Amino acid sequence: MKSDMDPFLWNRQNEPEALAELDQRCFRKCWKLQEYIDLSRKKPFRGWLLEHSEKGPCAFLVFFLIPPEVQILRMGVHPEFRREGLASRMLDELDQEAIANQSHSLWLDVHAENVPAVELYKKSGFTEIYQRKGYYQNPPGDAVLMKKNLHEVAAIRSDED
């Protein structure tokens, strides 16, 4: 018999060690532990982990919450859990957190050649603002600056209530 219980739990404790470890599992070019430690000392820093009840951390989201804006710094999903909707789930949860903290927009940049990520963000309501030519060094390429207006999300949520 299949259980309807959600096996995923949020951990919002801003744990640099856990974030760095999962980052290493998600990306070839990962951020170092010291980078997470340095970021965690900044007041607007938030580091969330999405943990599977049996398998541990499987996705993470790192951002600065600076009302009226949120800046997404990094997001990753462990390869074993990709294509299960966890990235969309994290972005939806971030929408709620941002709105609850009087933020009106989300901002991020993504490598222009990371087409799956660009498409994910567009599907989540982000729009392309402009490209920063030559922004990334390894691998070299342009950054796509994207923005999501949360006024529309808040209006939809209030209609659902």
SVG drawing of the C-alpha trace seen along z (x, -y; Angstrom):
<svg xmlns="http://www.w3.org/2000/svg" viewBox="-10 -47 47 49">
<polyline fill="none" stroke="black" stroke-width="0.4" points="0.0,0.0 1.4,-3.4 1.6,-6.1 0.4,-9.6 2.8,-11.0 5.3,-13.5 8.9,-12.1 10.4,-15.6 11.1,-18.0 12.4,-21.5 15.6,-22.4 16.0,-26.2 18.9,-26.3 21.5,-28.0 24.0,-25.1 27.1,-26.0 28.6,-22.5 25.5,-20.7 25.0,-23.2 28.6,-22.8 28.4,-19.0 25.2,-18.9 26.6,-21.5 29.6,-19.2 27.2,-16.4 25.1,-18.5 27.8,-20.4 31.2,-19.8 32.1,-23.4 30.9,-23.7 31.2,-26.4 33.7,-25.9 32.7,-25.5 34.4,-28.8 32.2,-30.6 29.1,-29.3 30.5,-30.2 31.3,-33.7 27.8,-34.1 26.1,-32.7 27.6,-35.6 25.7,-38.1 22.3,-39.1 20.2,-38.6 21.6,-35.1 19.2,-32.1 20.2,-28.5 17.5,-25.9 17.8,-22.2 15.1,-19.9 15.7,-16.6 14.3,-13.2 13.1,-11.4 15.2,-8.3 18.0,-9.6 18.9,-12.9 19.5,-16.2 18.5,-16.1 18.1,-19.8 19.2,-23.2 18.4,-26.8 20.6,-29.7 19.4,-33.3 19.5,-36.8 16.2,-38.1 16.5,-41.8 12.9,-43.2 11.5,-44.3 13.7,-41.9 15.1,-38.4 18.3,-37.5 18.7,-33.8 22.3,-32.9 22.4,-29.2 20.0,-26.2 20.8,-22.6 19.1,-19.1 21.1,-15.9 21.3,-13.9 19.4,-11.0 16.4,-13.3 16.3,-15.3 13.2,-15.5 11.0,-15.0 9.8,-18.6 12.0,-19.5 13.4,-22.7 9.9,-23.9 8.8,-23.1 11.7,-25.1 10.9,-28.1 7.2,-27.9 8.2,-27.8 10.5,-30.8 7.6,-32.7 5.6,-32.2 8.6,-33.2 9.2,-36.3 5.6,-37.4 5.4,-36.8 8.4,-39.1 7.0,-41.9 9.3,-41.2 7.9,-42.1 10.4,-40.4 12.9,-37.6 16.1,-38.0 18.7,-35.6 21.3,-35.1 21.9,-31.8 24.4,-30.7 22.8,-31.3 23.9,-27.8 22.1,-26.2 18.9,-25.8 17.1,-23.4 17.5,-26.0 16.4,-28.9 13.3,-26.9 12.6,-26.0 12.8,-29.6 10.5,-30.8 8.0,-28.1 8.1,-29.4 7.2,-32.9 10.6,-34.5 11.3,-36.7 14.6,-37.6 15.7,-41.1 19.0,-41.2 22.2,-39.3 25.5,-40.1 28.0,-39.3 31.1,-37.3 30.0,-37.2 30.9,-33.6 34.5,-32.4 34.3,-28.7 32.7,-27.7 32.9,-30.9 29.6,-32.4 26.9,-35.0 24.6,-35.3 20.9,-35.7 19.5,-38.1 15.9,-37.1 13.2,-38.6 9.9,-37.4 7.2,-39.8 5.6,-38.6 2.5,-40.9 0.9,-38.4 1.7,-35.4 0.3,-37.2 -2.9,-38.1 -3.4,-34.4 -2.8,-33.2 -5.3,-35.6 -7.9,-34.5 -7.3,-30.9 -7.9,-31.8"/>
</svg>
